[in-house]
Amino acid sequence: MPSWINRQTLGWAAGAAGGLALMLFPGSVITLGIGIALGYRGHSWLEQTERSVQQ
């Protein structure tokens, strides 16, 4: 293991990762909402397509 890896550098890395996750949190919620909306719209489209094929 490299000599520069110790508790202090691991602590800084964990803190930086946590800070980055907090900064990106609103974006992930917005992306999740867009995905849900598009998924629901796709579900409706699939149902309509299925009905038209059955007729």
C-alpha positions in Angstrom: 0.0 0.0 0.0 1.4 3.5 -0.8 2.8 5.5 2.1 0.5 8.4 1.4 -2.6 6.4 2.3 -3.3 6.9 6.0 -6.2 7.7 8.2 -6.0 11.4 7.5 -6.0 11.1 3.7 -8.9 8.6 3.9 -10.8 11.0 6.2 -10.3 13.8 3.7 -11.4 11.6 0.8 -14.5 10.5 2.6 -15.3 14.2 3.5 -14.8 15.3 -0.1 -17.0 12.5 -1.4 -19.7 13.4 1.2 -19.5 17.0 0.2 -19.8 16.2 -3.4 -22.8 14.0 -2.8 -24.5 16.8 -0.9 -23.8 19.3 -3.7 -25.2 16.9 -6.4 -28.2 15.8 -4.3 -30.7 18.3 -5.8 -29.7 17.3 -9.3 -30.2 13.6 -8.6 -33.7 14.3 -7.3 -34.6 16.3 -10.4 -33.2 13.5 -12.6 -35.2 11.0 -10.7 -38.4 13.0 -11.2 -37.7 13.3 -14.9 -37.1 9.6 -15.1 -40.4 8.8 -13.3 -42.3 11.2 -15.6 -40.8 9.7 -18.8 -41.3 6.2 -17.5 -45.0 6.9 -16.8 -45.5 8.4 -20.2 -43.8 5.4 -21.8 -46.1 3.1 -19.9 -49.1 4.9 -21.2 -47.7 4.8 -24.8 -47.1 1.0 -24.5 -50.7 0.5 -23.3 -52.1 2.5 -26.2 -49.9 0.6 -28.7 -51.0 -2.7 -27.2 -54.7 -1.8 -27.5 -54.3 -0.7 -31.1 -52.6 -4.0 -31.9 -55.3 -6.1 -30.3 -58.1 -4.4 -32.3 
